């Protein structure tokens, strides 16, 4: 249990260091959502499968790339907490990709249909 608390504290400290980037990303996401919501006859359901595919690809790529970006490798993950952390990071990358890809897909599909 201590390891989980330690990871949460580390994530919080990292977020404090990059909060301007996180705020910029949140603002960009809000603008994207407002544009998609204001689109007449927005097809959210139609954009879902494409967004889910983008999110799944981002999660898999994140799972494979994150260890090398931290100067580690998959072979060095010996403890279950290491694998849980990597899976959580990859899932977070996938969720972030989904959060941006879904409204972007709505806007993209709307431009194709109107063209």
Secondary structure, 3 states (H helix, E strand, C coil): CHHHHHHHHHHHHHHHHCHHHHHHHHHHHHHHHHHHHHCCCCCHHHHHHHHHHHHHHHHHHHHHHHHHHCCCCHHHCCCHHHHHHHHHHHHHHHHHHHHHHHHHHHHHHHHHHHC
